Amino acid sequence: TLCDRHRVDAECAKALFSFLRYTPKHWPQVDFFSALLEQQLELIDSVDVREFDALFAGDYSVDRFLALVKVWGLHAMDDEAAEQAAREKRTALPAVARLTAVGFGEVADYFMESGQWQVLGKLQPIFALFSNMGLLAPSSVLPASSAMDWSAYPDALQPALLHLQRYHLAPQKVARRILSAHCPQPDALQQEIVVLEQKLVGCLEPAQQQAMAKRLLNLKQRLIATGAIPATQLEKLSGKLRHAAYSNLLESWQRHCWQVIQGHIQERLSLPTIPTAWMQDKRHKHSLAALCKLGERERSLASLLLRANLAGEHQDLRYVPKNQEWLGSMERAGINMQPWLQSSPLWLEIETGEATLALRLQFADDVFDILQMGDHFETCLSHDQFNFFSVVANAADLNKRVVYAYDAAGRVFGRCLLGISAEKRLLSFHSYSHAHYAAFEKALNQFLTMLEQSMGIQRGSTGRIPLLLAGNWYDDGVRTLLPEYAALAPASVFRKQLKHLSPAKILSSFQQAIAPLSITEEGILQLLALDEIQSSSTCLFGIHLQAQQMGLASVVVSDKLVETLLTLGSVPHSHIWSLAKDWIVERLLHGLTDDLRLYSASKMALLLSQSPVMLLGLVRKAVPLMDKSYGIYQSDIHVYHARALLALHRPHKAETAYRMAMQRYQGSGGMGMKPEQVSQEMAERLGIMGY
């Protein structure tokens, strides 16, 4: 054991335990660890043991282990320059490990020994593509070779020539090119001399005559030269032959790999052809490989999108029936869909405080721009991430569009997904920018305003975007940018007039202040956020009445009004109830089971005070759904259940509901009322009822 060889202190024991845990069990672990101790080497933390293991090629001797550690610089170093060099070299480690696994260990060793590890590192993208597609890289395929006569060349070159014969498709041609200056072939030289002499006879240009004469002299001197080639030169020539052999073999294998990859992509995505330009573009290749790993429905949609790209047709699949149906419903609602379907650029200049940014914003029309919407910002939609499937929906469903911002040099500056909800509201999702995020949001806000005005659509802060063609989609939450209304600025004329306006005229005055823009749901929500509005119940009720008259009293607006009135605390529930009774149960149900932002204790209290029966109906709907979704308010819902039962004079059932609330507190992760609070309330309220 290790303890027999060394006095093992606590730190060493800890290092041994770590080494035993992360290294493979088939290694002679104690021998390897002892060797590291004796050499005073410490493995770096970032070693990928799976890739390192492939380099042993079955030889698990201590000498092989130490050699690999030192060659690859897998040990901690004090010299910063040496560590930097080793770090760069380690970038080739994954490729070397995979080359060894597919039978190219000899080739990998050659390039490593000659210090050409960059050549190997450049192979990593190929292996990454095979990994993305769930395929194994093909094994080495050697060119068919026949017996060749190399006797005209020196004995010292014979091993290298045999390597060339084994690994190169045209060994004799390459050998002549490399060796002709040092190992002339009389027949070939004589033949070239004859041809050159014939040309010289008919040449009339003095400059060409001079060049030909010089070449002839050189050939004749080589024909009669008999001097021995120095050993150092033979060594260099041998190295060139070996390099040509291994380089050709690697190039041939890479071509074979690309053929395999292209064939797999073409088959998996049912494509008639794959343009050369696609396979020459790094991002395109990764997108195509990632599509191959998706489910059948996503692959079928991707195939339609890519076929449309090949045919030069509209790549948004606007003519597919379900997209057509949705488009028709939007047009029947009076929404102009041409700006949504077109990709007209919006040119803007945005001040950042440091400089003026020239930006071009427009919808992505090329399917690859949409497939790569995650890659540009390394998000979960990237080709190698878990939500990549969602980009297919973003490309195929017509109610979703990706907008990009480009800088003056045409580089991607920012990106955002837009959508149109089932409620026919314009929504935006999380936006991304490489720099000056605030500037991008400002530009995006102007793009949204342009769409509002040209389409005749309003922005929304909530809503559901249906699936049209896609079967699945990742919704990362609506984050619609609110329009910037100058009328709501603290020093604006409207704000100064606001304190003197009649509550019945607030909305109409706001409409005049923001003209030519039309007042929208989002505008009302921003208006309700003003301190002078929030503090006045009279203003709040007046705004609700006007919103009803203007057809803008949506559930979202009414919910905000109700929450604000409840927060005041001075308005009787009976006065607020008429604003909430038509939607409060469905809104709270959605909050309890899906969107926690829609749930509030104040609305639950309103429902309890005004209609305990409706609250019981909410409980019946919510509890089964919350049991399935592990809703975090499982304790609270049973407390409100008990309160509603008490309000209806059912103390026996109320006690059962209280006890259920205490049980569910632990199951809901400790959210909501604590068991001791529930127990105290139960004792007090049941005691009052004499139960």
C-alpha positions in Angstrom: 0.0 0.0 0.0 1.0 3.6 -0.3 1.3 3.9 3.5 4.0 1.2 3.4 6.1 3.5 1.1 5.5 6.9 2.5 4.6 8.6 5.7 1.2 9.8 4.7 0.1 13.1 6.3 -3.5 14.4 6.3 -2.9 16.6 3.3 -1.5 13.7 1.3 -4.3 11.4 2.3 -6.8 14.0 1.1 -5.0 14.3 -2.2 -5.0 10.5 -2.5 -8.7 10.2 -1.8 -9.4 12.8 -4.5 -7.1 11.0 -7.0 -8.8 7.7 -6.3 -12.2 9.2 -6.8 -11.7 10.9 -10.1 -9.4 8.5 -11.9 -10.6 5.2 -13.5 -10.5 2.1 -11.4 -8.6 0.2 -14.1 -5.6 2.4 -13.6 -2.9 1.2 -11.1 -4.0 4.2 -9.1 -1.6 3.8 -6.1 1.4 3.3 -8.4 0.5 6.4 -10.4 -0.1 8.5 -7.3 3.2 7.3 -5.7 5.0 8.2 -8.9 3.6 11.7 -8.8 4.7 12.0 -5.2 8.2 10.8 -6.0 8.5 13.2 -8.9 6.9 16.0 -6.8 4.3 16.5 -9.5 0.7 17.6 -8.9 -2.0 17.0 -11.5 -3.9 20.1 -12.5 -7.7 20.1 -11.7 -8.8 20.7 -15.2 -7.6 17.3 -16.6 -10.4 15.4 -18.4 -9.5 11.9 -17.3 -11.7 10.3 -20.0 -9.7 11.9 -22.8 -6.4 11.3 -21.0 -7.2 7.6 -20.6 -7.4 7.1 -24.4 -3.7 8.2 -24.7 -2.4 5.1 -22.8 -3.3 2.9 -25.8 -3.4 -0.1 -23.4 0.0 0.6 -21.8 -0.7 1.5 -18.2 2.9 1.5 -17.0 4.2 4.2 -14.6 6.7 5.3 -17.3 3.9 5.8 -19.8 1.8 7.7 -17.3 4.7 10.1 -16.3 5.6 10.6 -19.9 2.1 11.6 -20.8 1.8 13.9 -17.8 5.0 15.7 -18.8 4.4 15.8 -22.6 1.0 17.4 -22.1 1.9 19.6 -19.2 -0.8 18.1 -17.0 1.1 19.0 -13.8 1.1 22.3 -11.9 4.0 24.6 -13.0 5.7 27.6 -11.3 6.9 29.1 -14.6 4.0 31.2 -16.0 5.4 31.1 -19.5 5.7 27.3 -19.4 2.2 27.0 -17.9 0.8 29.2 -20.7 2.5 27.1 -23.4 1.1 23.9 -21.7 -2.3 25.4 -21.6 -2.3 26.1 -25.3 -1.0 22.6 -26.0 -3.8 21.0 -23.9 -6.3 22.5 -26.3 -5.3 19.6 -28.7 -5.7 16.9 -26.0 -9.4 16.1 -26.9 -8.5 15.7 -30.6 -5.5 13.6 -29.9 -7.5 11.3 -27.5 -10.2 10.9 -30.2 -7.7 10.3 -33.0 -6.0 7.6 -30.9 -9.5 6.0 -30.3 -10.2 5.8 -34.0 -6.8 4.3 -34.9 -4.7 7.4 -35.6 -2.4 7.2 -32.5 0.7 7.0 -34.7 -0.4 10.1 -36.6 -1.1 12.0 -33.4 2.2 11.0 -31.9 4.0 12.3 -35.0 2.5 15.7 -34.9 3.0 15.9 -31.2 6.6 14.9 -31.3 7.3 17.4 -34.1 5.6 20.2 -32.0 2.7 20.6 -34.5 -0.1 20.3 -31.9 -2.0 23.2 -33.5 -2.7 20.9 -36.5 -4.4 18.5 -34.1 -6.3 21.1 -32.2 -7.9 22.2 -35.5 -9.6 18.8 -35.7 -11.7 19.4 -32.6 -14.6 20.9 -34.6 -15.0 17.7 -36.5 -15.2 15.6 -33.3 -17.6 18.2 -31.9 -19.9 17.7 -34.8 -19.9 13.9 -34.5 -20.6 14.3 -30.8 -23.5 16.8 -31.5 -25.0 14.3 -33.9 -24.6 11.3 -31.6 -22.2 9.6 -34.0 -18.9 7.9 -33.7 -16.1 9.3 -35.8 -15.0 6.8 -38.5 -11.9 4.7 -38.1 -8.8 5.3 -40.2 -9.0 4.2 -43.8 -5.7 3.5 -45.5 -5.3 4.0 -49.3 -4.8 0.8 -51.3 -1.1 0.4 -51.9 0.8 -1.9 -54.3 4.5 -2.9 -54.3 6.8 -0.1 -55.5 10.4 0.0 -56.4 12.3 2.5 -54.2 15.8 1.0 -54.9 17.0 4.2 -56.7 16.8 6.1 -53.4 19.3 5.9 -50.5 18.8 3.2 -47.8 18.4 5.8 -45.1 15.2 7.0 -46.8 13.6 3.6 -47.2 11.6 3.6 -43.9 10.1 7.0 -44.7 9.4 6.0 -48.3 7.5 2.9 -47.1 5.5 5.2 -44.8 4.7 7.4 -47.8 3.7 4.3 -49.8 1.4 3.2 -47.0 -0.3 6.5 -46.2 -0.3 8.6 -49.4 -2.5 8.3 -52.5 0.2 9.4 -54.9 3.5 8.3 -53.2 5.8 8.2 -56.3 4.8 11.7 -57.4 5.3 13.1 -53.9 8.7 11.3 -53.6 9.9 12.8 -56.8 8.8 16.3 -55.8 10.6 16.1 -52.4 13.7 14.2 -53.5 14.4 15.3 -57.1 16.9 17.9 -56.1 19.0 15.4 -54.1 18.2 12.0 -55.6 18.0 12.6 -59.4 16.3 10.0 -61.6 18.4 9.7 -64.8 15.6 8.7 -67.1 13.3 11.5 -65.9 16.1 14.0 -66.1 17.1 13.0 -69.6 13.5 13.1 -70.7 13.1 16.7 -69.4 16.4 17.7 -71.0 15.2 16.5 -74.4 11.9 18.3 -74.1 13.6 21.5 -73.0 16.1 21.5 -75.8 13.3 21.2 -78.4 11.5 24.2 -76.9 14.7 26.2 -76.8 15.2 25.8 -80.5 11.9 27.4 -81.3 12.0 30.1 -78.6 12.5 33.7 -79.9 12.2 35.6 -76.6 15.6 36.4 -75.2 14.4 36.3 -71.5 12.8 32.9 -72.0 15.9 31.6 -73.8 18.0 32.7 -70.9 15.8 31.0 -68.3 15.6 27.7 -70.4 19.4 27.7 -70.8 19.9 28.1 -67.1 17.4 25.3 -66.4 19.2 23.0 -68.9 22.5 23.6 -67.3 21.1 22.7 -63.9 19.5 19.5 -65.2 22.8 18.3 -66.9 24.8 19.0 -63.8 22.4 16.9 -61.7 22.5 14.2 -64.3 26.3 13.7 -63.8 26.3 14.5 -60.0 27.4 11.5 -58.0 28.1 13.0 -54.6 26.8 11.4 -51.4 23.9 13.1 -49.5 25.0 14.3 -46.0 23.4 12.5 -43.1 21.8 15.7 -41.8 20.2 16.3 -45.2 18.9 12.7 -45.3 17.3 13.2 -42.0 15.5 16.4 -43.2 14.4 14.6 -46.3 13.1 11.7 -44.3 11.1 14.1 -42.1 9.6 15.7 -45.2 8.5 12.3 -46.5 7.0 11.3 -43.2 5.2 14.7 -42.9 3.8 14.3 -46.4 2.6 10.8 -45.5 0.9 11.7 -42.3 -0.5 15.0 -43.5 -2.1 13.3 -46.5 -3.6 10.6 -44.4 -5.1 13.1 -42.0 -6.5 15.2 -44.9 -8.0 12.1 -46.5 -9.6 11.1 -43.3 -11.0 14.6 -42.8 -12.6 14.5 -46.3 -14.1 11.2 -45.4 -15.4 12.6 -42.1 -17.1 15.5 -43.9 -18.7 13.0 -46.4 -20.0 11.0 -43.5 -21.3 14.1 -41.7 -22.9 15.5 -44.9 -24.6 12.2 -45.7 -25.9 11.8 -42.2 -27.4 15.4 -42.3 -28.9 14.8 -45.7 -30.5 11.6 -44.6 -31.8 12.8 -41.1 -33.2 16.0 -42.5 -34.6 14.5 -45.7 -32.8 17.0 -47.9 -32.4 16.6 -51.7 -28.9 18.2 -51.5 -26.7 20.1 -49.2 -25.0 23.2 -50.7 -21.3 23.5 -50.4 -21.7 26.9 -48.8 -23.6 25.3 -45.9 -20.7 22.8 -45.2 -18.1 25.6 -45.5 -19.8 27.7 -42.8 -18.9 26.7 -39.3 -22.1 28.0 -37.7 -24.3 26.4 -40.4 -22.6 23.0 -39.8 -23.2 23.1 -36.1 -26.8 24.1 -36.6 -27.4 21.3 -39.1 -25.7 18.7 -36.8 -27.8 19.8 -33.8 -31.0 19.5 -35.8 -30.1 15.9 -36.5 -30.5 15.1 -32.8 -34.0 16.5 -32.4 -37.2 14.6 -32.4 -39.0 13.6 -35.5 -41.5 16.4 -35.4 -38.8 19.1 -35.0 -36.7 17.5 -37.7 -39.6 17.4 -40.1 -40.2 21.1 -39.5 -36.5 21.8 -39.9 -36.6 19.9 -43.2 -39.5 22.1 -44.5 -37.6 25.3 -43.5 -34.3 24.2 -45.1 -36.1 23.1 -48.3 -37.7 26.5 -48.5 -34.2 28.0 -48.1 -32.9 25.8 -50.9 -35.8 26.7 -53.2 -35.4 30.5 -52.5 -39.0 30.6 -51.1 -40.4 32.4 -48.1 -38.6 30.7 -45.2 -41.3 31.5 -42.6 -43.6 28.8 -44.0 -46.4 31.4 -44.3 -48.2 29.2 -46.9 -48.6 26.2 -44.6 -52.3 25.9 -43.6 -52.0 26.5 -39.9 -49.9 29.5 -40.4 -52.3 30.7 -43.1 -55.3 30.2 -40.7 -53.5 32.3 -38.0 -52.6 35.0 -40.6 -56.2 35.2 -41.7 -57.5 35.6 -38.1 -55.1 38.5 -37.6 -56.2 40.2 -40.8 -59.9 39.7 -39.9 -59.1 41.5 -36.6 -58.0 44.5 -38.6 -54.3 44.0 -38.0 -52.0 44.9 -40.9 -49.6 41.9 -41.2 -47.4 43.1 -44.0 -44.8 44.8 -41.6 -44.7 41.5 -39.7 -44.1 39.4 -42.8 -41.6 41.8 -44.4 -38.0 42.4 -43.3 -37.8 46.1 -43.9 -34.8 47.6 -41.9 -35.2 50.4 -39.4 -32.1 52.6 -39.3 -31.5 54.4 -36.0 -28.8 56.5 -34.3 -28.7 55.9 -30.6 -26.7 58.1 -28.2 -24.9 56.1 -25.5 -23.2 59.0 -23.7 -19.8 57.8 -25.1 -20.7 57.8 -28.8 -23.5 57.7 -31.3 -24.3 54.2 -32.4 -25.7 53.6 -35.9 -27.9 50.5 -35.8 -30.0 48.6 -38.3 -32.9 46.6 -36.8 -34.8 44.0 -38.9 -36.5 40.6 -38.7 -34.4 37.6 -39.5 -35.6 36.0 -42.8 -32.8 33.5 -43.3 -33.6 30.3 -41.4 -29.9 30.0 -40.3 -30.1 33.4 -38.6 -33.0 32.0 -36.5 -31.3 28.7 -35.8 -28.3 30.6 -34.5 -30.2 33.0 -32.3 -28.7 31.3 -29.2 -25.2 30.9 -30.6 -24.6 34.6 -30.9 -25.1 35.1 -27.2 -24.3 31.6 -25.8 -27.8 31.1 -24.3 -29.8 28.0 -23.7 -31.0 28.1 -27.3 -27.4 27.5 -28.6 -26.9 24.5 -30.8 -25.3 22.5 -28.0 -27.8 23.5 -25.3 -30.9 21.9 -23.9 -33.5 24.3 -25.4 -32.2 24.3 -29.0 -35.4 22.6 -30.1 -37.2 25.8 -29.5 -35.5 27.7 -32.3 -37.4 25.5 -34.8 -40.7 26.8 -33.4 -39.3 30.3 -33.6 -38.5 29.8 -37.3 -41.7 27.8 -38.3 -44.5 29.4 -36.3 -45.6 32.6 -38.0 -46.7 34.2 -34.7 -43.0 34.3 -33.6 -40.3 36.5 -35.1 -36.7 37.1 -34.3 -35.4 40.7 -34.6 -31.6 41.4 -34.9 -29.8 44.7 -34.5 -26.6 45.1 -36.6 -23.9 47.8 -36.1 -22.4 49.9 -38.9 -20.0 47.1 -39.8 -22.8 44.6 -40.2 -22.0 42.7 -37.0 -24.7 41.3 -34.8 -25.2 43.8 -32.0 -28.4 42.6 -30.3 -31.3 40.1 -30.6 -34.8 39.7 -29.3 -37.7 37.3 -29.9 -41.1 38.9 -30.6 -44.5 37.2 -30.6 -48.2 37.9 -31.0 -50.3 36.5 -28.3 -53.7 34.7 -28.5 -55.1 38.0 -27.2 -53.6 39.7 -30.3 -51.0 41.7 -28.3 -47.4 42.3 -29.4 -45.0 40.7 -26.9 -41.3 40.7 -26.6 -39.0 38.3 -24.6 -35.6 38.6 -23.0 -33.3 40.7 -25.1 -29.5 40.2 -25.6 -26.8 42.6 -26.6 -23.0 42.3 -26.9 -22.5 45.9 -25.6 -24.5 49.0 -24.6 -27.5 47.0 -23.5 -29.5 50.1 -22.7 -28.9 51.4 -26.2 -30.2 48.2 -27.7 -33.3 48.3 -25.5 -33.9 51.9 -26.6 -33.6 50.9 -30.3 -35.8 47.9 -29.7 -38.4 50.1 -28.1 -38.5 52.2 -31.3 -38.8 49.1 -33.4 -41.8 48.0 -31.3 -43.3 51.4 -31.7 -42.9 51.2 -35.5 -44.7 47.9 -35.5 -47.5 49.2 -33.3 -48.1 52.1 -35.6 -47.8 50.3 -38.9 -49.7 47.1 -37.9 -52.3 48.7 -35.7 -51.5 46.4 -32.8 -51.0 47.1 -29.1 -48.2 45.9 -26.9 -49.0 43.5 -24.0 -47.2 42.6 -20.8 -48.8 39.2 -20.4 -50.3 36.7 -22.7 -50.0 33.2 -24.3 -48.4 32.6 -27.6 -49.9 29.5 -29.2 -48.1 26.8 -31.0 -49.0 26.7 -34.7 -46.8 24.2 -36.5 -44.3 23.3 -33.7 -45.1 20.6 -31.1 -43.0 22.2 -28.4 -41.5 25.5 -27.5 -39.6 27.1 -24.6 -41.3 30.2 -23.2 -38.7 32.1 -21.1 -41.2 34.7 -19.9 -42.6 37.8 -21.5 -40.5 40.9 -20.9 -42.2 43.4 -23.1 -40.5 46.8 -23.2 -42.9 49.6 -22.2 -43.3 52.5 -24.6 -41.7 55.7 -23.5 -44.4 58.3 -23.0 -42.9 61.8 -22.6 -46.3 62.9 -21.1 -45.5 60.8 -18.0 -42.2 62.5 -17.3 -42.2 64.3 -13.9 -42.0 67.8 -15.4 -44.4 67.3 -18.4 -47.4 69.5 -19.0 -49.7 66.5 -18.4 -48.2 65.7 -15.0 -48.6 69.3 -14.0 -52.2 69.3 -15.1 -53.0 66.0 -13.5 -53.7 67.2 -10.0 -56.4 69.6 -11.3 -58.1 67.1 -13.7 -61.5 65.6 -13.0 -61.1 61.8 -12.6 -63.5 61.4 -15.5 -61.2 63.2 -17.8 -57.8 61.7 -16.9 -57.7 59.1 -19.7 -59.0 61.5 -22.4 -56.4 64.1 -21.4 -53.7 61.4 -21.4 -54.8 60.5 -25.0 -54.4 64.1 -26.1 -51.0 64.3 -24.5 -49.6 61.3 -26.3 -51.2 62.0 -29.7 -50.7 60.8 -32.4 -50.1 57.6 -30.5 -53.2 55.8 -29.4 -53.7 55.0 -25.7 -53.1 51.3 -25.0 -53.3 48.8 -22.2 -49.6 49.3 -21.5 -50.1 53.1 -21.4 -52.8 52.7 -18.8 -50.6 50.5 -16.7 -47.9 53.1 -16.7 -50.4 55.8 -15.8 -51.6 53.7 -12.9 -48.0 53.5 -11.6 -47.9 57.3 -11.0 -47.9 58.2 -7.3 -50.6 60.8 -7.7 -52.9 58.2 -9.2 -52.1 55.3 -6.9 -52.9 57.4 -3.8 -56.4 58.4 -5.0 -59.2 55.9 -5.0 -61.4 58.5 -6.8 -58.9 58.7 -9.7 -58.6 55.0 -9.8 -62.4 54.4 -10.1 -62.6 57.3 -12.6 -59.9 55.7 -14.8 -61.7 52.3 -14.7 -65.0 53.9 -15.8 -63.3 55.7 -18.7 -61.3 52.5 -19.6 -64.7 50.7 -19.9 -66.1 53.3 -22.1 -63.0 53.2 -24.4 -63.0 49.4 -24.5 -59.7 49.2 -22.6 -60.8 47.7 -19.3 -59.0 44.5 -20.0 -58.4 41.9 -17.2 -54.8 43.1 -16.9 -55.9 46.7 -16.4 -58.7 45.7 -14.0 -56.4 43.5 -12.0 -53.9 46.4 -11.6 -56.7 48.7 -10.5 -58.0 46.2 -8.0 -54.5 45.5 -6.6 -53.9 49.3 -6.2 -57.3 49.8 -4.5 -56.7 46.9 -2.1 -53.2 48.3 -1.3 -54.7 51.6 -0.2 -56.6 49.7 2.5 -59.2 52.4 2.9 -61.6 51.2 0.2 -64.4 48.7 1.3 -64.2 45.4 -0.4 -67.8 45.8 -1.5 -66.9 48.9 -3.6 -64.0 47.0 -5.3 -65.9 43.7 -5.9 -67.7 44.9 -9.1 -64.3 45.4 -10.8 -63.1 41.9 -10.0 -66.0 39.4 -9.8 -65.9 38.5 -13.5 -62.3 37.4 -13.6 -60.9 37.0 -10.1 -61.3 33.2 -9.8 -59.6 32.4 -13.1 -56.8 34.9 -12.4 -56.1 33.4 -9.0 -56.3 29.9 -10.4 -53.7 30.8 -13.0 -51.5 32.3 -10.2 -51.8 29.3 -8.0 -50.9 26.7 -10.6 -48.9 28.5 -13.3 -47.8 32.2 -13.0 -47.1 33.1 -9.4 -47.1 36.8 -10.3 -50.9 36.6 -10.6 -51.5 35.3 -7.1 -51.9 37.7 -4.1 -53.2 37.3 -0.6 -55.1 40.6 -0.9 -57.2 39.2 -3.8 -57.8 36.0 -1.9 -59.1 38.1 1.0 -61.4 40.0 -1.4 -62.8 36.8 -2.8 -63.3 35.4 0.7 -65.1 38.5 2.0 -67.4 38.9 -1.0 -68.1 35.3 -2.1 -67.0 32.3 0.0 -68.9 30.0 -2.3 -66.8 31.2 -5.3 -63.7 30.7 -3.1 -64.7 27.0 -2.5 -65.0 26.6 -6.3 -61.5 28.0 -6.7 -60.2 25.5 -4.1 -61.9 22.6 -5.9 -60.2 23.6 -9.2 -56.8 24.5 -7.8 -56.0 21.7 -5.3 -55.8 18.8 -7.9 -53.7 21.0 -10.2 -51.4 22.1 -7.4 -50.9 18.5 -6.2 -49.5 17.7 -9.7 -47.4 20.8 -10.1 -46.1 21.1 -6.5 -47.6 24.6 -6.1 -45.8 26.5 -3.4 -49.0 27.9 -1.9 -50.5 24.5 -0.9 -50.6 25.5 2.7 -52.3 28.8 2.0 -55.0 27.4 -0.3 -56.2 25.0 2.5 -56.2 27.9 5.0 -58.4 29.9 2.7 -60.5 26.8 2.2 -61.0 26.6 6.0 -61.9 30.3 6.2 -64.5 29.9 3.5 -66.0 26.9 5.3 -66.2 28.9 8.5 -67.9 31.8 6.7 -70.5 29.3 5.6 -70.8 27.8 9.1 -69.1 24.5 8.5 -66.7 24.1 11.4 -66.1 20.3 11.2 -64.9 20.6 7.6 -63.0 23.7 8.4 -61.0 21.9 11.0 -60.1 19.2 8.5 -58.9 21.9 6.0 -56.8 23.6 8.7 -55.1 20.2 9.5 -54.5 19.7 5.8 -52.8 23.1 5.6 -50.4 22.1 8.4 -49.5 18.9 6.6 -49.0 20.6 3.3 -46.6 23.3 4.7 -43.7 20.9 4.5 -44.6 19.6 1.1 -44.7 23.1 -0.3 -41.1 23.8 0.6 -41.9 25.9 3.7 -43.9 28.6 1.8 -47.1 30.1 3.1 -48.5 30.0 6.6 -46.4 28.0 9.1 -48.1 25.1 11.0 -47.9 27.0 14.4 -49.7 30.0 12.8 -52.4 27.7 11.3 -52.8 25.9 14.6 -53.3 29.2 16.5 -55.8 30.5 13.9 -57.7 27.3 14.0 -57.9 27.3 17.8 -59.0 31.0 17.9 -61.6 30.9 15.1 -63.1 27.5 16.1 -63.2 28.6 19.7 -65.1 31.7 18.8 -67.7 29.5 17.1 -67.9 27.4 20.3 -66.5 24.3 18.5 
